[in-house]
Each structure stands twice: as structure tokens, then as C-alpha cells.
């Protein structure tokens, strides 16, 4: 499903002809993500002591010299590759996944993701052609659902890096060669291909396709695009954060405590903790949403109230999901959190005051025992419970595997499950990002699912069925693109 708030960004792709004969090629650094993936890798290598401070300084100097035009791209990557000599590829793959999760994922432009999804929805052949290495690009490509990836390859011998690149690098005309390989493989023509890039370094490929599309263009590319009437789009949803955004985010976070403080007089006057909680939940969700500029578009809102109490389950993309579910459900709730929250100053006390059940996720027996109070509030107090069956926040909009706890809880309490499908709360605050950004979050509330006939021995089937409903509503499939086969050129073969 396409996110309506990005309709202007995706309008051209949405109106393009359907089918795989249409190509959509994306550069990576500066186009799909804000900034440079190499910078994230360098910082992580320094932190994990894969390189020392002297080597870090040398690499930064190389990057600076390349930016000033003192050295070419081939010299840059050839020198940088030497720092990986003799490292096992598998070790570097694991490192690359960590860097993506911790640093790169939160820098993906929501607008670029929407463009990619729009082309995929039209059945177009979507590819990334980047001068970066596959290790920088592939984790993002896999989460974005992009099968075809062409990058600057590093030479391997017996599963270890040799310290050399596979020539030629994917830069300048190298990107044009990659695009022709894509065309030969898939049957697209460059005439019917879109190429999205932020840099004049890609001018050769921009001039080779029928639809050059500068995204976040640097100054030279912007001048070229203006002179040639190429459509330009620029995004500001990632990157430098304004001081006002920090202030609003701090205020929104702090409003949790102040909202519950505002509810204390209700507790004192009525003696009802439930009335206090309902007031404070509603006040917090509305106050924080207004402060950060989060709007919502809700479909199926009637399902929030048709059968209560219930176990409401949602897909977890962002810390903003707390605001989303509170604005939706508003009253008579009990939530679940990890026990470590109890020891967080102010927040721990507020969560417990709000009726959250804090469990030890590392101890499955303790977690099962901790669910009993939730069964009690469902059956005895008529409250609903809200849970994220993924168990953790995703680094993208793609759905993670579901855990079974919410399903066992619904069966044990004899209440329905109500799926809340959140499409794009990641745009407000991706994992690892403190600052909230304004966005319109789209939500589908699906019909309540009766669990009366469910049994513990068939719970896997029920979990799979509900997860498929989420996937269908999100417009996703379970299959992910396989990692592109890399050209491996061993030293012996090269010398032969």
C-alpha cells in the first residue's frame, strides 16, 4: 500500500506504465540515505578498533582529498581496500549488518523509500548502482526489497580480502557499464529507465537514461539539471536537526511525566486509579503528538471499539508507536514492558503508575508467570492489553517474525485479537533516533479476530495467519531478495 502523504513524491512513478521493462535505478549515498555510508563504516571501525586513530586519520584524509579532486575514485577505494587485507569476509559481513542497524537504517530517506516502493508496486525493475561496496549497500537493499545491486567489488581469496578491488570500480562510466549489465539481465532499456542520483559524479549514467532524476542534488548537479530541465526533488526529512526539533522532542518526552502528574488530582479526588490513567494516557498522547507534529490517518477506526476488552497487537517500527497506540486506544489499557524500565528515573515510576506489567524477557518462565496479571485485568477489570508481537523495533517498515505471547494471552483470557497495522511511524523516529520529526502516520485497524476456537497445539497456524494479514495490509511479501552473487576474483585466477 502506498503512503498517501508521499503522493507528490511518487506521482511520476505512480503514473508510469506497469511492468518489468521499465527500469528504476537508484544511487545509494546521498540518494537513498542521507550522507555517506563510508563515514558510518569508518566511525564503527574506529569504535570497534578494527582500525586505529592513525589509520582513521589517513582514511579521512583520503576522503577529503577525493572531495577536493586531488585523487581519483580508483585511487581512493584501492587505498581504502588495503585496510581490509586478510580480514575474513564473513566477519566483515557481520560488522556490516551491525553498522546498518546502528547507523545507516535511521538515515534512509522516507521519501526515497516511498519512491522505491512506488516503482516496485508498478512491477518495475528496481536496482541500486553505487560506487560503494556491497557491504555498505546490501543490508539496505534487502530491507527495501531491491534484488539487483551493482557496486564496487572487493577481491577475495579463500574467503579473505586481498586488499585489492575488482576492476573496474562502479564509478563514472563504470555505472553505465553496470546499467547495461542490468539491461542485458532483465530486458529493460535505458531509454525507459529512471536514474535517481544526488551527484554530478553520476552525469554519465544520468545522460544515458531516458529519465534522469536528480534527488537531493549537489550544487553542480543542480546547475546541470536546471539548465536541462530535469525534474529535481530535495528531501529534508533526514540529516541536520534543527534546535527547535530537539526542543520539541525533549518537551514531548517530558510530557509523559507531566501528564501523569496532571492526573494525580483525579486519583486524589476520586480514588480511581483507572480514571487517572485514562486521563493521563489521553493527555500525553495528544500533547506529545502536537509537540512533535505527528498527524494520523486512521482506517477501520470502528474496530477499536467494537469488541473490548481485547488484545491489540501492532507492528513495531518506532518509539512513536507508543503515541500511535495511545491515541488510538485512549482508555482502559494495560501494557507490557521489559523489567529494566522499572529502574529508569521518573519513566519507571510513571510506567508502573500507568499500570504497565514489567517482565523479564530473558526468562521465559518468568515471562509466562508475569502474563497472569494481564489475564486478570482482561477478565476481571475489563481492560485491554496492547502488545508488539515482533518483540522489538524493526529498522525498516518490513515486518519481523512474530512471537507467540500475545496469542497465548488472548486464548487464555478468551478475548479477541485486534491487529493494528502501522505503515510509517518510522518516518517520525527511526530506531536509534532520539529526535521526533513531523509526519502523517497511516494506520489500518483490522477486524477483531475471534480466538474462542484456538488451541495451544495449533498456535503456530494462528500466528502465521495473523502475520499474513499484516503483510497483506502492508503490501509486503514474506520473501526477501536473495543476496546478489558477487564476482569473486581470486589472486590465482587473476594471475592465470
Secondary structure as the mmCIF struct_conf table of DSSP 4:
data_model
#
loop_
_struct_conf.conf_type_id
_struct_conf.id
_struct_conf.beg_label_comp_id
_struct_conf.beg_label_asym_id
_struct_conf.beg_label_seq_id
_struct_conf.end_label_comp_id
_struct_conf.end_label_asym_id
_struct_conf.end_label_seq_id
HELX_RH_3T_P HELX_RH_3T_P1 UNK A 4 UNK A 6
HELX_RH_AL_P HELX_RH_AL_P1 UNK A 7 UNK A 15
BEND BEND1 UNK A 16 UNK A 16
HELX_LH_PP_P HELX_LH_PP_P1 UNK A 17 UNK A 18
BEND BEND2 UNK A 19 UNK A 19
TURN_TY1_P TURN_TY1_P1 UNK A 20 UNK A 21
BEND BEND3 UNK A 22 UNK A 22
STRN STRN1 UNK A 23 UNK A 26
STRN STRN2 UNK A 29 UNK A 29
TURN_TY1_P TURN_TY1_P2 UNK A 30 UNK A 32
STRN STRN3 UNK A 33 UNK A 33
BEND BEND4 UNK A 34 UNK A 35
HELX_RH_AL_P HELX_RH_AL_P2 UNK A 37 UNK A 47
TURN_TY1_P TURN_TY1_P3 UNK A 48 UNK A 49
BEND BEND5 UNK A 50 UNK A 51
HELX_RH_AL_P HELX_RH_AL_P3 UNK A 53 UNK A 68
TURN_TY1_P TURN_TY1_P4 UNK A 69 UNK A 69
BEND BEND6 UNK A 70 UNK A 71
HELX_RH_AL_P HELX_RH_AL_P4 UNK A 73 UNK A 81
HELX_RH_3T_P HELX_RH_3T_P2 UNK A 82 UNK A 84
TURN_TY1_P TURN_TY1_P5 UNK A 85 UNK A 86
STRN STRN4 UNK A 88 UNK A 88
HELX_RH_AL_P HELX_RH_AL_P5 UNK A 89 UNK A 99
HELX_RH_PI_P HELX_RH_PI_P1 UNK A 100 UNK A 104
HELX_RH_3T_P HELX_RH_3T_P3 UNK A 105 UNK A 107
STRN STRN5 UNK A 108 UNK A 108
HELX_RH_AL_P HELX_RH_AL_P6 UNK A 110 UNK A 121
TURN_TY1_P TURN_TY1_P6 UNK A 122 UNK A 123
STRN STRN6 UNK A 125 UNK A 129
BEND BEND7 UNK A 131 UNK A 132
HELX_RH_AL_P HELX_RH_AL_P7 UNK A 134 UNK A 144
TURN_TY1_P TURN_TY1_P7 UNK A 145 UNK A 145
STRN STRN7 UNK A 148 UNK A 150
HELX_LH_PP_P HELX_LH_PP_P2 UNK A 152 UNK A 153
STRN STRN8 UNK A 154 UNK A 157
TURN_TY1_P TURN_TY1_P8 UNK A 158 UNK A 159
STRN STRN9 UNK A 160 UNK A 165
BEND BEND8 UNK A 167 UNK A 168
HELX_LH_PP_P HELX_LH_PP_P3 UNK A 169 UNK A 169
BEND BEND9 UNK A 170 UNK A 171
TURN_TY1_P TURN_TY1_P9 UNK A 172 UNK A 172
HELX_RH_AL_P HELX_RH_AL_P8 UNK A 173 UNK A 186
HELX_RH_3T_P HELX_RH_3T_P4 UNK A 190 UNK A 192
STRN STRN10 UNK A 193 UNK A 197
BEND BEND10 UNK A 198 UNK A 198
HELX_RH_3T_P HELX_RH_3T_P5 UNK A 200 UNK A 202
HELX_RH_AL_P HELX_RH_AL_P9 UNK A 203 UNK A 208
BEND BEND11 UNK A 209 UNK A 210
STRN STRN11 UNK A 211 UNK A 215
BEND BEND12 UNK A 216 UNK A 216
HELX_RH_AL_P HELX_RH_AL_P10 UNK A 219 UNK A 228
TURN_TY1_P TURN_TY1_P10 UNK A 229 UNK A 229
STRN STRN12 UNK A 232 UNK A 233
BEND BEND13 UNK A 237 UNK A 240
HELX_LH_PP_P HELX_LH_PP_P4 UNK A 241 UNK A 242
HELX_RH_AL_P HELX_RH_AL_P11 UNK A 243 UNK A 270
HELX_RH_AL_P HELX_RH_AL_P12 UNK A 273 UNK A 292
TURN_TY1_P TURN_TY1_P11 UNK A 293 UNK A 293
STRN STRN13 UNK A 294 UNK A 299
HELX_RH_3T_P HELX_RH_3T_P6 UNK A 301 UNK A 304
TURN_TY1_P TURN_TY1_P12 UNK A 305 UNK A 305
BEND BEND14 UNK A 306 UNK A 307
BEND BEND15 UNK A 309 UNK A 309
STRN STRN14 UNK A 310 UNK A 314
TURN_TY1_P TURN_TY1_P13 UNK A 319 UNK A 320
HELX_RH_AL_P HELX_RH_AL_P13 UNK A 321 UNK A 329
BEND BEND16 UNK A 331 UNK A 332
STRN STRN15 UNK A 333 UNK A 338
HELX_RH_3T_P HELX_RH_3T_P7 UNK A 339 UNK A 343
BEND BEND17 UNK A 344 UNK A 344
TURN_TY1_P TURN_TY1_P14 UNK A 345 UNK A 346
HELX_RH_AL_P HELX_RH_AL_P14 UNK A 347 UNK A 353
TURN_TY1_P TURN_TY1_P15 UNK A 354 UNK A 355
HELX_LH_PP_P HELX_LH_PP_P5 UNK A 356 UNK A 356
STRN STRN16 UNK A 357 UNK A 359
TURN_TY1_P TURN_TY1_P16 UNK A 361 UNK A 362
HELX_RH_AL_P HELX_RH_AL_P15 UNK A 364 UNK A 370
TURN_TY1_P TURN_TY1_P17 UNK A 371 UNK A 371
HELX_RH_AL_P HELX_RH_AL_P16 UNK A 372 UNK A 379
TURN_TY1_P TURN_TY1_P18 UNK A 380 UNK A 380
BEND BEND18 UNK A 381 UNK A 381
STRN STRN17 UNK A 384 UNK A 387
TURN_TY1_P TURN_TY1_P19 UNK A 389 UNK A 390
BEND BEND19 UNK A 392 UNK A 392
BEND BEND20 UNK A 395 UNK A 398
HELX_LH_PP_P HELX_LH_PP_P6 UNK A 399 UNK A 403
BEND BEND21 UNK A 404 UNK A 404
HELX_RH_AL_P HELX_RH_AL_P17 UNK A 405 UNK A 413
TURN_TY1_P TURN_TY1_P20 UNK A 414 UNK A 414
STRN STRN18 UNK A 416 UNK A 422
BEND BEND22 UNK A 423 UNK A 423
HELX_RH_3T_P HELX_RH_3T_P8 UNK A 425 UNK A 427
TURN_TY1_P TURN_TY1_P21 UNK A 428 UNK A 428
TURN_TY1_P TURN_TY1_P22 UNK A 431 UNK A 432
BEND BEND23 UNK A 435 UNK A 435
STRN STRN19 UNK A 439 UNK A 445
HELX_LH_PP_P HELX_LH_PP_P7 UNK A 446 UNK A 448
STRN STRN20 UNK A 449 UNK A 449
TURN_TY1_P TURN_TY1_P23 UNK A 452 UNK A 453
HELX_RH_3T_P HELX_RH_3T_P9 UNK A 456 UNK A 458
HELX_RH_AL_P HELX_RH_AL_P18 UNK A 459 UNK A 474
TURN_TY1_P TURN_TY1_P24 UNK A 475 UNK A 475
BEND BEND24 UNK A 478 UNK A 478
HELX_LH_PP_P HELX_LH_PP_P8 UNK A 481 UNK A 487
HELX_RH_AL_P HELX_RH_AL_P19 UNK A 491 UNK A 495
#
